Amino acid sequence: MDKLLPAGAIVVETEISFTLVQLGRACRGNDQLLMALVDEGVLAPEGVGPEDWVFAGTSLSVARKALRLIDDLDLSPAGAALVLDLLAQIDGLTTRLHLAGEGPAGAPGSV
C-alpha cells in the first residue's frame, strides 16, 4: 500500500482515533447501536467501558459498513456482524485464489 501513496502522504485511518461520541457523529450512528456493534465484535475499542472507549481510525469505515447493512437490509447488529464476517472470508478466499494463480470462474487462468 505504501507504494501507492505519494511521498509525505498520511493514511488518516492510522493517525486518528475516536471516542464513542465522536465515532457516532462521524458515521451518523447512535451510541446504543455502536455499543451493540461492540458487543457483537464488529468494533473493538480500547478502554474499560463506553465512557473510556477509544476507537482506531479504521473503525469509522467498519462502523459505516455495519450501519449501512443494518439500515439498508433491516438487519440486527448480530446480522450485520455475520454479513461482515462472511464478506471478510470471501475477500480472504479471493485473495488466496489470486495468489495461487486461480481466478473466478470465467476469468483468464481459471478452469
C-alpha positions as CSV (number, residue, x, y, z in Angstrom):
1,M,0.0,0.0,0.0
2,D,2.9,2.4,0.7
3,K,4.0,2.2,-2.9
4,L,0.6,3.7,-4.0
5,L,0.9,6.7,-1.7
6,P,2.6,9.9,-2.8
7,A,5.7,10.9,-0.7
8,G,4.7,12.5,2.5
9,A,1.1,11.2,2.4
10,I,-0.5,10.2,5.6
11,V,-3.1,7.5,5.9
12,V,-5.7,9.2,8.1
13,E,-7.2,5.9,9.4
14,T,-3.9,5.1,11.1
15,E,-3.4,8.6,12.5
16,I,-6.7,9.3,14.1
17,S,-8.8,7.8,16.9
18,F,-12.4,8.4,18.1
19,T,-14.4,8.4,21.3
20,L,-17.8,6.8,21.2
21,V,-19.5,10.1,20.8
22,Q,-17.0,11.2,18.0
23,L,-17.5,7.9,16.2
24,G,-21.2,8.3,16.4
25,R,-21.1,11.8,14.9
26,A,-18.6,10.7,12.2
27,C,-20.7,7.8,11.0
28,R,-24.1,9.2,11.9
29,G,-24.9,6.3,14.2
30,N,-26.3,6.4,17.7
31,D,-24.3,5.3,20.8
32,Q,-26.6,2.4,21.6
33,L,-26.2,0.9,18.1
34,L,-22.5,1.4,18.2
35,M,-22.3,-0.3,21.6
36,A,-24.3,-3.2,20.2
37,L,-21.7,-3.5,17.4
38,V,-19.0,-3.6,20.1
39,D,-20.9,-6.4,21.9
40,E,-21.1,-8.3,18.6
41,G,-17.3,-7.9,18.0
42,V,-17.7,-5.7,14.9
43,L,-15.9,-2.8,16.6
44,A,-13.1,-3.4,19.1
45,P,-12.3,-0.3,21.1
46,E,-9.6,0.1,23.7
47,G,-10.8,1.0,27.2
48,V,-12.8,-0.3,30.1
49,G,-16.3,1.0,29.3
50,P,-18.2,3.2,26.8
51,E,-17.0,6.4,28.5
52,D,-13.4,5.3,28.2
53,W,-13.5,3.7,24.8
54,V,-11.1,4.8,22.1
55,F,-11.7,3.5,18.6
56,A,-9.0,3.3,15.9
57,G,-9.5,5.3,12.8
58,T,-10.2,2.1,10.8
59,S,-13.4,1.7,13.0
60,L,-15.0,4.5,11.0
61,S,-15.2,2.6,7.8
62,V,-16.3,-0.6,9.6
63,A,-19.0,1.2,11.5
64,R,-20.3,2.8,8.3
65,K,-20.5,-0.5,6.6
66,A,-22.3,-2.1,9.5
67,L,-24.7,0.7,9.9
68,R,-25.5,0.7,6.2
69,L,-26.2,-3.1,6.3
70,I,-28.4,-2.5,9.3
71,D,-30.3,0.3,7.6
72,D,-30.4,-1.0,4.0
73,L,-31.2,-4.6,4.8
74,D,-33.0,-4.1,8.1
75,L,-30.5,-6.3,9.9
76,S,-29.8,-6.6,13.6
77,P,-26.3,-5.8,14.8
78,A,-25.8,-9.6,15.0
79,G,-26.9,-10.0,11.4
80,A,-24.6,-7.2,10.3
81,A,-21.7,-8.9,12.2
82,L,-22.4,-12.1,10.4
83,V,-22.5,-10.5,6.9
84,L,-19.3,-8.5,7.6
85,D,-17.6,-11.8,8.7
86,L,-18.7,-13.6,5.6
87,L,-17.6,-10.8,3.4
88,A,-14.2,-10.8,5.0
89,Q,-14.0,-14.6,4.5
90,I,-14.9,-14.2,0.8
91,D,-12.2,-11.5,0.4
92,G,-9.6,-13.8,2.1
93,L,-10.5,-16.7,-0.2
94,T,-10.5,-14.5,-3.3
95,T,-7.0,-13.2,-2.3
96,R,-5.8,-16.8,-1.8
97,L,-7.2,-17.8,-5.3
98,H,-5.4,-14.9,-6.9
99,L,-2.1,-15.6,-5.2
100,A,-2.4,-19.3,-6.3
101,G,-2.9,-18.1,-9.9
102,E,-6.5,-19.1,-10.0
103,G,-9.2,-16.6,-10.8
104,P,-13.0,-16.6,-10.5
105,A,-14.9,-18.8,-13.0
106,G,-14.6,-17.4,-16.5
107,A,-11.6,-15.3,-15.7
108,P,-8.3,-15.8,-17.5
109,G,-6.3,-18.5,-15.9
110,S,-9.3,-20.3,-14.5
111,V,-10.6,-23.7,-15.5
